[in-house]
Amino acid sequence: MYYTQETLFIRKGKLQVDFYSDDQQYLESRVLEAGDVILLIKGGYGFKVLEDLEMFEVKQGPYAGDEDKIKFTPA
């Protein structure tokens, strides 16, 4: 199965990104600020907006909708 990859460009504000393994175990968090770019390729992740945020999200195609997503509630 192919998963949609995402690139985030932070234009303004702060965003906390929480990273999870494929088996949904928390790994670490990083805070992104204006000017930061991140490529999300594999594994799980969640977002928490820390300051008023402007960002661009770019996904490679074709977009699969929710077909390539596994949603879970972190502990």
Secondary structure, DSSP 4 states (H G I P E B T S, - for coil): -----EEEEEEESEEEEEEE-TTS-EEEEEEEETT-EEEE-SSEEEEEE-S--EEEEEE-SS--GGGG-------
